[in-house]
Amino acid sequence: MSILRIVSRYAKSIFDLAKAEGNLDQVHDDVMNAWEVAKNREFADFLKSPIIPINKKKDVIDAVFAKSDKYLVKTFHVMIEHKREPYMGDFCRTFHLMYNKEKHVSAVHLTTAVELSEGTINDLLETFKTKGLLEPQVDLIKEVNPSIIGGFILEFDGQVYNASLLHQLDQMKKQFSENLYTKNI
């Protein structure tokens, strides 16, 4: 079974439960905290270790997430029991995507060659919103990368809109590298 399928099942179950109990925002905050913890290499290595007994892993989860939602902690316990603890970060990411979809929020990563003004960024995002490509609310991550020379790269919902000058130059290079005078067989 694929990792996405595995974590989607866990994320969907806790998502539906949190939504039914009316504490979706609180559980989302707990999941985001868990995601930060899961990114810690030492913690991830601890969870992945086959030497450490399951009970010890559960005790650590209980201690680390003592103030978190009880169903979230139980979900982590079930993941440990079924040897799915290495996928804790993937679970958190999947839950976050479900939450954003529910709240009509698009997670957007914008890469530009130079720092853009807020007005320019808002105009750019508004263009994508009017085309129906982005949700009304946007969770924006900005990055400046001079190597793209100019333009921008916008990543959202698994899609990439590459309007960088570097990309356009690469496309032109590919076109010029084709020999138009030889017949392709």
Secondary structure as GFF3:
##gff-version 3
##sequence-region A 1 185
A	DSSP	alpha_helix	3	21	.	.	.	ID=ss1
A	DSSP	alpha_helix	24	38	.	.	.	ID=ss2
A	DSSP	alpha_helix	41	48	.	.	.	ID=ss3
A	DSSP	alpha_helix	54	64	.	.	.	ID=ss4
A	DSSP	alpha_helix	70	81	.	.	.	ID=ss5
A	DSSP	three_ten_helix	85	87	.	.	.	ID=ss6
A	DSSP	alpha_helix	88	102	.	.	.	ID=ss7
A	DSSP	beta_strand	105	112	.	.	.	ID=ss8
A	DSSP	alpha_helix	118	130	.	.	.	ID=ss9
A	DSSP	beta_strand	137	144	.	.	.	ID=ss10
A	DSSP	three_ten_helix	146	148	.	.	.	ID=ss11
A	DSSP	beta_strand	152	156	.	.	.	ID=ss12
A	DSSP	beta_strand	159	162	.	.	.	ID=ss13
A	DSSP	alpha_helix	165	177	.	.	.	ID=ss14
###
